[in-house]
């Protein structure tokens, strides 16, 4: 794997920065506005960002953590800015900055709750950090979470585990991480040899996992790491980046993690490389493989960075693919 300085720097910024038959469930829980909220502070806010759907007998809830704007220039490393802007314009998106959304998943299986990734916590952009509000609005409590499964160690996926003041957000949860990711980011020799500008990512990983290091469970690939949830090697974005297949009965959901960033760019143009992809060649090969699998098998997918609720299907189109969002439904 080729780990580039530019890719690590992009990861540092993130780390340190503040099949068919799947049906939707009604949003039966509603948020209660804060007593101190006023029309001024709440008037521009949307309804709570959670959405439920079923994969066989498993209830999946997407929890939104807001968004961040990333300047478009330089975001795609191997494409001209004008071509990236044309792709944004074709998707009716702004041509100066990319709105990057953050979406985690909660898997409800009887009285067991499994969380996949944890959001930005209190360290994201001002327009992020909505996760806990939305999580509670969906009827959940952090103390109920049994397992937190982490896909990779970029900050927008791990910072929700531990607040700035050191508070552990999920006190009763087992934390599971990819063994290859742990080996890379927890290597002291690698951290010490890294250029100064790259060390923030290593330090943030230690901030999050250091207090619980002896209890963190490391998992391999192609393993059932939680009930009905199998890890899939999706390396390239980071050394141990992991996707998942959730299976129940005849239903399946391919959880893509960061195989792509925004679908308008990296599903339509799978050979483009995002600045955050640490090994661009491997990330492109992974993206092609997984998008082709989803399209040919007509498996429903979920993305971390697609527009909320970030689930749908992949269709083959020309030399690329097209993301087809799932039909929103208010009931089973």
C-alpha contacts under 8 A as a table, 3 or more apart, distances in Angstrom:
res1	aa1	res2	aa2	distance
1	X	236	X	7.72
1	X	239	X	7.47
1	X	279	X	6.36
1	X	282	X	7.51
2	X	278	X	7.52
2	X	279	X	5.35
3	X	7	X	6.88
3	X	8	X	7.18
3	X	278	X	5.43
3	X	279	X	5.53
4	X	7	X	5.12
4	X	8	X	6.28
4	X	278	X	6.07
4	X	279	X	6.93
5	X	8	X	5.11
5	X	9	X	6.11
5	X	198	X	7.79
6	X	9	X	5.06
6	X	10	X	6.24
6	X	275	X	7.50
6	X	278	X	7.80
7	X	10	X	5.13
7	X	11	X	6.24
7	X	275	X	6.17
7	X	276	X	5.47
7	X	277	X	5.91
7	X	278	X	4.30
7	X	279	X	7.43
8	X	11	X	4.90
8	X	12	X	6.02
8	X	198	X	6.13
8	X	201	X	7.97
8	X	276	X	7.70
8	X	278	X	6.25
9	X	12	X	4.83
9	X	13	X	6.33
9	X	197	X	6.75
9	X	198	X	5.40
10	X	13	X	5.20
10	X	14	X	6.51
10	X	275	X	6.36
10	X	276	X	5.16
11	X	14	X	5.08
11	X	15	X	6.02
11	X	154	X	6.03
11	X	155	X	7.93
11	X	201	X	6.52
11	X	276	X	5.89
11	X	278	X	7.79
12	X	15	X	5.01
12	X	16	X	5.98
12	X	154	X	7.72
12	X	197	X	7.78
12	X	198	X	5.81
12	X	199	X	7.28
12	X	200	X	5.56
12	X	201	X	4.24
12	X	202	X	7.86
13	X	16	X	5.42
13	X	17	X	5.64
13	X	200	X	7.88
13	X	201	X	7.43
14	X	17	X	5.16
14	X	154	X	5.69
14	X	155	X	5.01
14	X	156	X	6.27
14	X	201	X	7.78
15	X	153	X	7.43
15	X	154	X	4.85
15	X	155	X	3.36
15	X	156	X	6.67
15	X	159	X	7.69
15	X	200	X	7.20
15	X	201	X	5.07
15	X	204	X	6.15
15	X	205	X	7.65
16	X	123	X	7.56
16	X	155	X	6.20
16	X	200	X	6.12
16	X	201	X	6.22
16	X	204	X	6.18
17	X	123	X	5.70
17	X	124	X	5.44
17	X	125	X	7.19
17	X	155	X	6.76
17	X	156	X	7.79
18	X	120	X	7.30
18	X	122	X	6.49
18	X	123	X	2.91
18	X	124	X	3.47
18	X	125	X	5.59
19	X	22	X	6.99
19	X	250	X	7.60
19	X	251	X	5.20
19	X	252	X	4.78
19	X	253	X	6.37
19	X	297	X	7.49
19	X	298	X	5.79
19	X	299	X	3.80
19	X	300	X	5.02
20	X	251	X	6.09
20	X	252	X	7.21
20	X	298	X	7.09
20	X	299	X	6.35
20	X	300	X	6.46
21	X	55	X	7.44
21	X	56	X	7.52
21	X	250	X	7.83
21	X	251	X	5.96
22	X	53	X	6.81
22	X	54	X	5.31
22	X	55	X	5.19
22	X	56	X	6.94
22	X	251	X	6.60
22	X	252	X	7.96
22	X	300	X	7.81
23	X	53	X	5.38
23	X	54	X	5.19
23	X	55	X	7.34
23	X	329	X	7.99
23	X	332	X	6.05
24	X	52	X	5.81
24	X	53	X	3.73
24	X	54	X	5.96
24	X	328	X	7.10
24	X	329	X	5.53
24	X	330	X	6.96
24	X	331	X	6.11
24	X	332	X	5.36
25	X	51	X	7.78
25	X	52	X	5.04
25	X	53	X	4.94
25	X	54	X	6.90
25	X	329	X	7.12
25	X	330	X	6.37
25	X	331	X	4.78
25	X	332	X	4.75
26	X	52	X	6.76
26	X	329	X	7.26
26	X	330	X	4.61
26	X	331	X	4.22
26	X	332	X	6.60
27	X	30	X	7.50
27	X	50	X	7.76
27	X	51	X	6.56
27	X	52	X	6.63
27	X	138	X	7.59
27	X	330	X	6.87
27	X	331	X	7.89
29	X	137	X	6.37
29	X	138	X	5.48
29	X	139	X	5.93
30	X	48	X	7.72
30	X	137	X	5.74
30	X	138	X	6.96
31	X	48	X	6.69
31	X	136	X	7.81
31	X	137	X	4.63
31	X	138	X	7.70
32	X	137	X	7.61
33	X	37	X	6.60
34	X	37	X	5.14
37	X	41	X	6.34
37	X	42	X	6.61
38	X	41	X	5.34
38	X	42	X	6.09
39	X	42	X	5.15
39	X	43	X	5.09
40	X	43	X	5.63
40	X	44	X	7.95
41	X	44	X	7.30
41	X	45	X	7.92
42	X	45	X	5.29
46	X	49	X	7.72
48	X	133	X	7.57
48	X	134	X	5.30
48	X	137	X	6.50
49	X	63	X	6.05
49	X	64	X	5.14
49	X	65	X	7.82
49	X	134	X	5.51
49	X	308	X	7.97
50	X	61	X	6.49
50	X	62	X	5.39
50	X	63	X	4.66
50	X	64	X	6.22
50	X	134	X	6.17
50	X	135	X	7.30
50	X	137	X	7.83
50	X	138	X	6.24
50	X	309	X	7.52
51	X	61	X	5.39
51	X	62	X	5.18
51	X	63	X	6.93
51	X	309	X	6.37
52	X	59	X	6.77
52	X	60	X	5.54
52	X	61	X	4.31
52	X	62	X	6.42
53	X	59	X	5.94
53	X	60	X	5.30
53	X	61	X	6.49
54	X	57	X	6.71
54	X	58	X	5.69
54	X	59	X	4.70
54	X	60	X	5.80
55	X	58	X	5.16
55	X	59	X	6.43
55	X	60	X	7.03
55	X	246	X	7.67
55	X	247	X	7.06
55	X	248	X	6.10
55	X	251	X	5.53
55	X	252	X	6.30
55	X	253	X	6.86
56	X	247	X	7.49
56	X	248	X	4.66
56	X	249	X	5.57
56	X	250	X	6.98
56	X	251	X	5.34
56	X	252	X	7.82
57	X	109	X	7.52
57	X	248	X	6.21
57	X	249	X	7.60
58	X	107	X	6.67
58	X	108	X	5.94
58	X	109	X	5.49
58	X	248	X	6.86
59	X	107	X	5.90
59	X	108	X	5.08
59	X	109	X	6.83
60	X	105	X	6.59
60	X	106	X	5.71
60	X	107	X	4.84
60	X	108	X	6.39
61	X	105	X	5.60
61	X	106	X	5.04
61	X	107	X	6.60
61	X	108	X	7.99
62	X	103	X	6.33
62	X	104	X	5.79
62	X	105	X	4.65
62	X	106	X	6.47
62	X	309	X	6.20
62	X	310	X	7.86
63	X	103	X	5.55
63	X	104	X	5.27
63	X	105	X	6.04
63	X	106	X	7.43
63	X	131	X	6.59
63	X	134	X	6.29
63	X	135	X	6.17
63	X	309	X	7.98
64	X	101	X	7.66
64	X	102	X	5.91
64	X	103	X	4.55
64	X	104	X	6.55
64	X	130	X	6.99
64	X	131	X	5.93
64	X	134	X	6.80
64	X	308	X	6.91
64	X	309	X	7.60
65	X	101	X	7.29
65	X	102	X	5.17
65	X	103	X	5.99
65	X	104	X	7.73
65	X	119	X	6.24
65	X	120	X	7.25
65	X	128	X	5.60
65	X	129	X	5.58
65	X	130	X	4.58
65	X	131	X	4.22
65	X	132	X	8.00
65	X	134	X	7.65
66	X	101	X	5.96
66	X	102	X	6.07
66	X	127	X	5.82
66	X	128	X	4.12
66	X	129	X	6.30
66	X	130	X	5.53
66	X	131	X	7.34
67	X	99	X	6.38
67	X	100	X	5.31
67	X	101	X	4.15
67	X	102	X	5.96
67	X	125	X	7.54
67	X	127	X	5.61
67	X	128	X	4.99
68	X	99	X	5.74
68	X	100	X	5.24
68	X	101	X	6.57
68	X	125	X	5.83
68	X	126	X	7.85
68	X	127	X	6.02
68	X	128	X	6.35
69	X	97	X	5.94
69	X	98	X	5.46
69	X	99	X	4.57
69	X	100	X	6.05
70	X	75	X	7.76
70	X	97	X	5.31
70	X	98	X	5.12
70	X	99	X	6.51
70	X	100	X	7.09
71	X	74	X	7.68
71	X	75	X	7.07
71	X	96	X	6.16
71	X	97	X	4.24
71	X	98	X	6.26
72	X	75	X	5.32
72	X	76	X	7.75
72	X	81	X	7.63
72	X	84	X	7.86
72	X	85	X	7.83
72	X	95	X	7.11
72	X	96	X	5.48
72	X	97	X	4.65
72	X	98	X	5.84
73	X	76	X	7.62
73	X	81	X	6.13
73	X	96	X	7.50
73	X	97	X	7.92
74	X	77	X	5.96
74	X	81	X	7.43
74	X	275	X	7.29
75	X	274	X	5.82
75	X	275	X	5.33
76	X	79	X	5.88
76	X	81	X	7.88
76	X	84	X	7.39
76	X	272	X	6.43
76	X	273	X	5.50
76	X	274	X	4.75
76	X	275	X	5.98
77	X	272	X	7.32
77	X	273	X	5.55
77	X	274	X	6.02
77	X	275	X	5.83
78	X	272	X	6.06
78	X	273	X	6.10
79	X	83	X	6.63
79	X	84	X	6.78
79	X	272	X	6.70
80	X	83	X	5.33
80	X	84	X	6.49
81	X	84	X	5.07
81	X	85	X	6.05
82	X	85	X	5.02
82	X	86	X	6.11
83	X	86	X	4.98
83	X	87	X	6.33
84	X	87	X	5.10
84	X	88	X	6.30
84	X	265	X	7.34
85	X	88	X	4.98
85	X	89	X	6.05
85	X	95	X	5.01
85	X	96	X	7.62
86	X	89	X	5.02
86	X	90	X	6.05
86	X	95	X	7.80
87	X	90	X	5.08
87	X	91	X	6.38
87	X	264	X	6.84
87	X	265	X	6.48
88	X	91	X	5.11
88	X	92	X	6.26
88	X	93	X	4.99
88	X	94	X	6.40
88	X	95	X	5.88
88	X	264	X	6.79
88	X	265	X	7.29
89	X	92	X	4.88
89	X	93	X	5.52
89	X	94	X	6.70
89	X	95	X	6.39
90	X	93	X	7.54
91	X	264	X	6.24
93	X	98	X	7.77
94	X	97	X	6.17
94	X	98	X	6.98
95	X	98	X	7.63
100	X	261	X	7.73
100	X	262	X	6.88
100	X	305	X	6.05
100	X	306	X	7.73
101	X	304	X	7.52
101	X	305	X	4.95
101	X	306	X	6.45
101	X	307	X	6.28
101	X	308	X	7.38
102	X	119	X	6.79
102	X	128	X	7.98
102	X	156	X	7.65
102	X	304	X	5.72
102	X	305	X	5.26
102	X	306	X	7.84
103	X	119	X	7.34
103	X	303	X	7.48
103	X	304	X	4.86
103	X	305	X	6.41
103	X	306	X	7.92
103	X	308	X	7.09
103	X	309	X	7.51
103	X	310	X	7.20
104	X	115	X	7.40
104	X	116	X	5.95
104	X	117	X	5.75
104	X	118	X	6.49
104	X	119	X	6.66
104	X	304	X	6.40
105	X	115	X	5.88
105	X	116	X	5.30
105	X	117	X	7.36
106	X	113	X	6.68
106	X	114	X	5.70
106	X	115	X	4.57
106	X	116	X	6.42
107	X	112	X	7.99
107	X	113	X	5.66
107	X	114	X	5.01
107	X	115	X	6.33
108	X	111	X	7.02
108	X	112	X	5.88
108	X	113	X	4.93
108	X	114	X	6.73
109	X	112	X	5.14
109	X	113	X	6.56
112	X	145	X	7.49
112	X	146	X	6.35
113	X	144	X	6.85
113	X	145	X	5.07
113	X	146	X	5.44
113	X	147	X	6.74
114	X	145	X	6.24
114	X	146	X	5.97
114	X	147	X	4.80
114	X	148	X	5.86
114	X	149	X	7.29
114	X	226	X	7.93
115	X	118	X	7.22
115	X	145	X	7.04
115	X	147	X	6.20
115	X	148	X	4.69
115	X	149	X	6.08
116	X	148	X	5.88
116	X	149	X	4.81
116	X	150	X	5.97
116	X	151	X	7.35
117	X	148	X	6.68
117	X	149	X	5.97
117	X	150	X	4.82
117	X	151	X	6.44
117	X	157	X	5.11
117	X	158	X	6.46
118	X	121	X	7.41
118	X	148	X	7.62
118	X	150	X	7.63
118	X	156	X	7.62
118	X	157	X	5.32
118	X	158	X	5.54
118	X	159	X	6.81
118	X	160	X	4.64
118	X	161	X	6.04
119	X	129	X	7.71
119	X	131	X	6.67
119	X	155	X	7.97
119	X	156	X	5.11
119	X	157	X	4.86
119	X	158	X	6.35
119	X	159	X	6.35
119	X	160	X	4.98
120	X	123	X	5.74
120	X	124	X	5.11
120	X	128	X	7.17
120	X	129	X	5.97
120	X	131	X	7.81
120	X	155	X	6.58
120	X	156	X	4.42
120	X	157	X	6.42
120	X	158	X	6.93
120	X	159	X	4.98
120	X	160	X	5.07
121	X	124	X	6.81
121	X	129	X	5.81
121	X	131	X	7.32
121	X	156	X	7.92
121	X	159	X	5.15
121	X	160	X	3.66
121	X	161	X	7.07
121	X	162	X	7.16
121	X	163	X	6.16
122	X	129	X	5.82
122	X	159	X	7.59
122	X	160	X	7.23
122	X	163	X	6.07
122	X	164	X	6.74
123	X	129	X	7.44
123	X	159	X	6.89
123	X	163	X	7.79
123	X	164	X	7.20
124	X	127	X	7.83
124	X	128	X	5.59
124	X	129	X	6.00
124	X	156	X	7.18
125	X	128	X	5.12
125	X	129	X	7.30
126	X	129	X	7.19
127	X	130	X	7.97
128	X	131	X	7.93
129	X	132	X	7.59
130	X	133	X	5.60
130	X	134	X	6.30
131	X	134	X	5.23
131	X	135	X	5.90
132	X	135	X	4.88
132	X	136	X	6.05
133	X	136	X	5.40
133	X	137	X	6.13
134	X	137	X	4.89
134	X	138	X	6.21
135	X	138	X	5.23
135	X	139	X	6.90
135	X	140	X	5.82
135	X	141	X	7.37
136	X	139	X	5.14
136	X	140	X	4.94
136	X	141	X	5.95
137	X	140	X	7.25
140	X	144	X	7.13
141	X	144	X	5.49
141	X	145	X	7.37
142	X	145	X	5.63
142	X	169	X	6.56
142	X	170	X	5.18
142	X	171	X	7.61
143	X	170	X	5.81
143	X	171	X	6.19
143	X	172	X	5.93
143	X	173	X	7.73
144	X	172	X	7.35
145	X	148	X	7.33
145	X	170	X	6.57
145	X	172	X	6.74
145	X	173	X	5.55
146	X	172	X	6.40
146	X	173	X	4.47
146	X	174	X	6.17
147	X	173	X	4.83
147	X	174	X	4.65
147	X	175	X	5.89
147	X	176	X	7.35
148	X	173	X	6.38
148	X	174	X	6.20
148	X	175	X	4.90
148	X	176	X	6.17
149	X	175	X	6.14
149	X	176	X	4.84
149	X	177	X	6.20
150	X	153	X	7.46
150	X	157	X	7.09
150	X	158	X	7.09
150	X	175	X	7.58
150	X	176	X	6.11
150	X	177	X	5.08
150	X	178	X	7.29
151	X	157	X	7.50
151	X	177	X	6.77
151	X	178	X	6.88
151	X	241	X	5.79
151	X	242	X	4.94
151	X	243	X	6.67
151	X	257	X	6.65
152	X	157	X	6.93
152	X	158	X	7.84
152	X	177	X	7.33
152	X	178	X	7.11
152	X	181	X	6.39
152	X	238	X	6.99
152	X	240	X	6.47
152	X	241	X	4.97
152	X	242	X	6.65
153	X	157	X	6.46
153	X	158	X	6.05
153	X	181	X	7.02
153	X	185	X	7.85
153	X	205	X	6.82
154	X	157	X	5.66
154	X	158	X	6.55
154	X	201	X	7.63
155	X	158	X	5.18
155	X	159	X	5.25
155	X	201	X	7.83
155	X	204	X	7.51
156	X	159	X	6.04
156	X	160	X	7.67
157	X	160	X	7.12
158	X	161	X	5.72
158	X	162	X	7.94
158	X	208	X	7.22
159	X	162	X	5.84
159	X	163	X	6.98
159	X	208	X	6.75
160	X	163	X	6.68
160	X	169	X	7.09
161	X	168	X	6.12
161	X	169	X	5.44
161	X	170	X	6.76
161	X	208	X	6.74
162	X	165	X	7.96
162	X	166	X	5.78
162	X	167	X	5.45
162	X	168	X	4.65
162	X	169	X	5.63
162	X	208	X	5.72
163	X	166	X	5.27
163	X	167	X	5.23
163	X	168	X	6.73
163	X	169	X	7.09
164	X	167	X	7.34
166	X	207	X	7.98
168	X	171	X	5.92
170	X	173	X	5.53
174	X	215	X	7.81
174	X	216	X	7.20
174	X	217	X	7.56
175	X	215	X	7.69
175	X	216	X	5.37
175	X	217	X	6.20
176	X	216	X	5.97
176	X	217	X	4.74
176	X	218	X	5.67
176	X	219	X	6.82
177	X	181	X	7.29
177	X	182	X	6.97
177	X	216	X	7.24
177	X	217	X	6.37
177	X	218	X	4.98
177	X	219	X	6.14
178	X	181	X	5.26
178	X	182	X	6.34
178	X	218	X	5.49
178	X	219	X	5.08
178	X	220	X	6.15
178	X	221	X	7.87
178	X	240	X	6.01
178	X	241	X	7.47
178	X	242	X	7.08
179	X	182	X	5.10
179	X	183	X	6.14
179	X	218	X	4.78
179	X	219	X	5.37
179	X	220	X	5.94
179	X	240	X	7.18
180	X	183	X	5.10
180	X	184	X	6.33
180	X	220	X	7.77
180	X	239	X	6.54
180	X	240	X	4.64
181	X	184	X	5.28
181	X	185	X	6.25
181	X	238	X	7.50
181	X	239	X	5.90
181	X	240	X	4.12
181	X	241	X	6.87
182	X	185	X	5.48
182	X	186	X	5.60
182	X	218	X	7.54
182	X	240	X	7.80
183	X	186	X	5.64
183	X	187	X	6.07
184	X	187	X	5.69
184	X	190	X	7.74
184	X	239	X	7.05
184	X	240	X	7.98
185	X	190	X	7.92
185	X	191	X	7.58
185	X	202	X	5.73
185	X	205	X	6.92
186	X	191	X	7.87
186	X	202	X	7.09
186	X	205	X	7.47
186	X	206	X	7.25
187	X	190	X	5.34
187	X	191	X	6.34
188	X	191	X	5.02
188	X	192	X	6.06
189	X	192	X	5.13
189	X	193	X	6.21
190	X	193	X	5.24
190	X	194	X	6.18
191	X	194	X	5.18
191	X	199	X	6.22
191	X	202	X	6.22
192	X	199	X	7.87
194	X	198	X	6.03
194	X	199	X	6.25
195	X	198	X	5.46
195	X	199	X	6.76
196	X	199	X	5.52
197	X	200	X	6.85
198	X	201	X	6.29
198	X	202	X	7.59
199	X	202	X	5.24
199	X	203	X	6.13
200	X	203	X	5.02
200	X	204	X	6.00
201	X	204	X	5.17
201	X	205	X	6.37
202	X	205	X	5.25
202	X	206	X	6.48
203	X	206	X	5.10
203	X	207	X	6.14
204	X	207	X	4.85
204	X	208	X	6.24
205	X	208	X	5.25
205	X	209	X	5.99
205	X	210	X	7.57
206	X	209	X	5.19
206	X	210	X	4.66
207	X	210	X	5.68
207	X	211	X	7.61
208	X	211	X	7.34
209	X	212	X	5.46
209	X	213	X	5.46
209	X	216	X	7.71
210	X	213	X	5.02
212	X	215	X	5.42
212	X	216	X	6.27
213	X	216	X	5.35
219	X	223	X	7.60
219	X	225	X	6.92
220	X	223	X	6.36
220	X	231	X	7.43
221	X	230	X	7.99
221	X	231	X	5.22
221	X	232	X	5.61
221	X	233	X	5.68
221	X	242	X	8.00
222	X	230	X	6.06
222	X	231	X	5.07
222	X	232	X	5.50
222	X	233	X	7.33
223	X	230	X	5.28
223	X	231	X	5.52
224	X	227	X	6.78
224	X	228	X	6.68
224	X	229	X	5.47
224	X	230	X	4.23
224	X	231	X	6.55
225	X	229	X	6.06
225	X	230	X	5.90
225	X	231	X	6.74
226	X	229	X	5.18
226	X	230	X	7.29
228	X	246	X	5.63
228	X	247	X	5.32
228	X	248	X	6.52
229	X	244	X	6.52
229	X	245	X	5.78
229	X	246	X	4.65
229	X	247	X	6.68
230	X	244	X	5.43
230	X	245	X	5.22
230	X	246	X	6.55
231	X	242	X	6.55
231	X	243	X	6.08
231	X	244	X	4.62
231	X	245	X	6.68
232	X	242	X	5.77
232	X	243	X	4.99
232	X	244	X	5.19
232	X	245	X	7.14
233	X	240	X	7.58
233	X	241	X	7.00
233	X	242	X	5.23
233	X	243	X	6.43
234	X	237	X	7.80
234	X	240	X	7.52
234	X	241	X	5.49
234	X	242	X	4.92
234	X	243	X	5.79
234	X	259	X	6.99
234	X	283	X	7.68
234	X	286	X	5.77
234	X	287	X	7.99
235	X	238	X	5.97
235	X	239	X	5.53
235	X	240	X	5.46
235	X	241	X	4.75
235	X	242	X	6.55
235	X	282	X	6.80
235	X	283	X	6.47
235	X	286	X	6.86
236	X	239	X	5.87
236	X	240	X	7.73
236	X	241	X	6.84
236	X	277	X	6.38
236	X	278	X	6.19
236	X	279	X	4.77
236	X	280	X	6.42
236	X	281	X	7.34
236	X	282	X	4.63
236	X	283	X	3.95
236	X	284	X	7.69
236	X	286	X	7.10
237	X	241	X	6.15
237	X	258	X	7.10
237	X	259	X	7.05
237	X	276	X	6.76
237	X	277	X	4.11
237	X	278	X	5.29
237	X	279	X	6.22
237	X	280	X	7.25
237	X	282	X	7.83
237	X	283	X	5.37
238	X	241	X	5.06
238	X	277	X	6.58
238	X	278	X	5.48
238	X	279	X	7.03
239	X	278	X	7.63
239	X	279	X	7.85
241	X	258	X	7.93
242	X	257	X	7.03
243	X	254	X	7.55
243	X	255	X	5.66
243	X	256	X	5.02
243	X	257	X	5.51
243	X	259	X	7.71
244	X	254	X	5.92
244	X	255	X	4.98
244	X	256	X	6.76
245	X	252	X	6.76
245	X	253	X	5.79
245	X	254	X	4.67
245	X	255	X	6.06
246	X	252	X	5.51
246	X	253	X	5.06
246	X	254	X	6.39
246	X	255	X	7.38
247	X	250	X	7.35
247	X	251	X	5.81
247	X	252	X	4.50
247	X	253	X	6.61
248	X	251	X	5.37
248	X	252	X	6.51
252	X	299	X	6.37
252	X	300	X	6.79
253	X	299	X	6.31
253	X	300	X	5.09
253	X	301	X	5.46
253	X	302	X	7.10
254	X	294	X	7.45
254	X	299	X	6.69
254	X	300	X	6.18
254	X	301	X	4.61
254	X	302	X	6.30
255	X	301	X	5.74
255	X	302	X	4.84
255	X	303	X	6.33
256	X	259	X	5.54
256	X	260	X	7.61
256	X	301	X	6.73
256	X	302	X	5.90
256	X	303	X	5.20
256	X	304	X	7.21
257	X	260	X	7.72
257	X	302	X	7.61
257	X	303	X	5.54
257	X	304	X	5.17
257	X	305	X	8.00
258	X	261	X	5.97
258	X	303	X	6.93
258	X	304	X	6.15
258	X	305	X	7.12
259	X	283	X	7.27
259	X	286	X	7.19
259	X	287	X	5.59
259	X	290	X	8.00
260	X	263	X	6.57
260	X	266	X	5.53
260	X	267	X	6.75
260	X	287	X	6.87
260	X	303	X	7.61
260	X	305	X	7.62
261	X	265	X	7.57
261	X	266	X	6.32
261	X	274	X	7.46
261	X	304	X	7.77
261	X	305	X	5.45
261	X	306	X	7.01
262	X	265	X	5.72
262	X	266	X	6.22
262	X	267	X	7.66
262	X	305	X	5.81
262	X	306	X	5.37
262	X	307	X	7.76
263	X	266	X	5.16
263	X	267	X	4.59
263	X	268	X	6.58
263	X	306	X	6.16
263	X	322	X	7.78
263	X	323	X	6.44
264	X	267	X	6.22
264	X	268	X	5.81
264	X	269	X	7.97
264	X	323	X	7.93
265	X	268	X	5.60
265	X	269	X	5.68
265	X	270	X	7.74
265	X	272	X	7.74
266	X	269	X	4.76
266	X	270	X	4.76
266	X	271	X	7.38
266	X	272	X	6.29
266	X	273	X	7.81
267	X	270	X	5.24
267	X	291	X	7.66
267	X	320	X	6.70
267	X	321	X	5.43
267	X	322	X	6.06
267	X	323	X	6.70
268	X	320	X	5.15
268	X	321	X	5.02
268	X	322	X	5.65
268	X	323	X	7.87
269	X	272	X	5.75
269	X	319	X	7.99
269	X	320	X	5.62
269	X	321	X	7.41
270	X	273	X	7.94
270	X	284	X	6.53
270	X	287	X	6.40
270	X	288	X	6.29
270	X	320	X	6.17
270	X	321	X	7.64
271	X	284	X	5.52
271	X	288	X	7.78
272	X	284	X	7.29
273	X	277	X	6.63
273	X	280	X	5.85
273	X	283	X	7.68
273	X	284	X	6.90
274	X	277	X	5.52
274	X	280	X	7.79
275	X	278	X	7.76
277	X	280	X	5.40
277	X	283	X	6.46
278	X	283	X	7.94
279	X	282	X	5.55
279	X	283	X	6.02
280	X	283	X	5.02
280	X	284	X	6.14
281	X	284	X	5.30
281	X	285	X	6.37
282	X	285	X	5.10
282	X	286	X	6.09
283	X	286	X	5.07
283	X	287	X	6.05
284	X	287	X	5.03
284	X	288	X	6.20
285	X	288	X	5.26
285	X	289	X	6.18
286	X	289	X	5.15
286	X	290	X	6.12
287	X	290	X	5.34
287	X	291	X	5.95
288	X	291	X	5.34
288	X	292	X	5.92
289	X	292	X	5.31
289	X	293	X	6.17
290	X	293	X	4.98
290	X	294	X	6.16
291	X	294	X	5.10
291	X	295	X	6.10
291	X	314	X	6.76
291	X	321	X	7.43
292	X	295	X	5.11
292	X	296	X	5.95
292	X	316	X	7.52
293	X	296	X	5.32
293	X	297	X	5.89
293	X	299	X	8.00
294	X	297	X	5.38
294	X	298	X	5.54
294	X	299	X	5.02
294	X	300	X	7.10
294	X	301	X	7.21
294	X	313	X	7.34
294	X	314	X	6.04
295	X	298	X	5.06
295	X	299	X	6.91
295	X	313	X	7.26
295	X	314	X	4.90
295	X	315	X	5.18
295	X	316	X	6.16
298	X	313	X	6.82
298	X	314	X	7.21
299	X	313	X	6.62
299	X	314	X	7.91
300	X	311	X	7.13
300	X	312	X	5.53
300	X	313	X	4.93
300	X	314	X	7.67
301	X	311	X	5.56
301	X	312	X	5.55
301	X	313	X	5.74
301	X	314	X	7.56
302	X	310	X	5.65
302	X	311	X	4.34
302	X	312	X	6.73
303	X	306	X	5.47
303	X	310	X	5.45
303	X	311	X	6.47
304	X	310	X	6.94
305	X	310	X	7.16
306	X	309	X	7.66
306	X	310	X	4.72
306	X	311	X	7.73
307	X	310	X	5.17
308	X	311	X	7.67
310	X	325	X	7.37
311	X	325	X	5.95
311	X	326	X	5.88
312	X	323	X	6.91
312	X	324	X	5.49
312	X	325	X	4.13
312	X	326	X	4.10
312	X	327	X	7.89
313	X	323	X	5.89
313	X	324	X	5.09
313	X	325	X	6.38
313	X	326	X	6.94
314	X	321	X	6.51
314	X	322	X	5.64
314	X	323	X	4.83
314	X	324	X	6.04
315	X	321	X	5.50
315	X	322	X	5.06
315	X	323	X	6.47
315	X	324	X	7.12
316	X	319	X	7.85
316	X	320	X	6.31
316	X	321	X	4.40
316	X	322	X	6.29
317	X	320	X	5.33
317	X	321	X	4.72
317	X	322	X	6.19
318	X	321	X	7.14
329	X	332	X	7.46
